[in-house]
């Protein structure tokens, strides 16, 4: 009550200092813990249109008259009338603030529940990803070992290929040398055969020559014997 009295005195002083009725269109709220009657005019003698607007009711301010201490308002249902200015606030009262805070709290709690579920899902995903990462790391290690073995085999293969090429070259050289030796043997064989042929021919010629000379030598021998 003391608060209401102070508010009323303040409103009266403001009404005295302010100018006459002002036409405004803004929002106002019935002060906390009250039921304010709404009348058809600016005064207690006017007919009551609404016996008790509960605290926290949101009204549209149509006209403000600080000099009379009354304000014309419109209810959410479209009903218009006059109420005492001292019962109006420009901001939501504690009851509305509490309801809004409770709604925000419920929303936050629902978000926390959703976040809790999301956290659990992310933890499960993290576990799955960690397992998959471990598997991939083991696979990478196996592939690295296999690659190392392949490189070793590749080095051995290169060395073997080089040795094979060297042996092929040596074999080719040996084949060439063998061919040259065979040609030399054939040449020598041909030369020996030629010599043998020449020796044979010479022997035959000598035999023939001897055969031709021998009769004459015998005749001369006989002739000489007769001469004696």
Residue pairs with C-beta under 8 A, 6 or more apart in sequence:
4 86
7 31
7 86
8 86
11 66
11 69
11 85
11 86
12 69
14 66
15 66
15 67
15 68
15 69
15 85
16 67
17 66
18 66
18 67
19 66
19 67
20 65
20 67
21 63
21 64
21 65
21 67
21 68
22 63
22 64
22 65
22 66
23 62
23 63
24 61
24 62
24 63
24 64
25 60
25 61
25 62
26 60
26 61
26 90
27 58
27 59
27 60
27 61
27 90
28 58
28 59
28 60
28 61
28 71
28 73
28 88
28 89
28 90
29 56
29 57
29 58
29 59
29 88
29 89
29 90
29 91
29 92
29 93
29 96
30 36
30 53
30 54
30 55
30 56
30 57
30 59
30 83
30 87
30 88
30 89
30 93
31 55
31 87
31 88
31 89
31 93
32 55
32 56
32 93
32 94
32 95
33 55
33 95
34 54
34 55
34 87
35 51
35 52
35 53
35 54
35 55
36 52
36 53
36 83
36 84
36 87
37 48
37 50
37 51
37 52
37 53
37 83
38 48
38 49
38 50
38 53
38 73
38 75
38 79
38 81
38 82
38 83
39 46
39 47
39 48
39 49
39 81
39 82
39 83
40 46
40 47
40 48
40 49
40 81
40 82
41 47
41 82
42 65
42 68
42 70
42 82
43 68
43 70
46 82
49 79
49 81
50 75
50 79
50 81
53 59
53 75
53 83
55 93
55 95
56 92
56 93
56 95
56 96
56 99
57 75
57 76
58 76
59 73
59 74
59 75
59 76
59 83
59 88
60 73
60 74
61 71
61 72
61 73
61 88
62 72
62 73
62 74
62 80
63 71
63 72
64 71
64 72
64 85
65 71
65 72
65 85
66 85
69 84
69 85
69 86
70 82
70 83
70 84
70 85
71 82
71 83
71 84
71 85
71 88
72 80
72 81
72 82
73 80
73 81
73 82
73 83
73 88
74 80
75 81
92 100
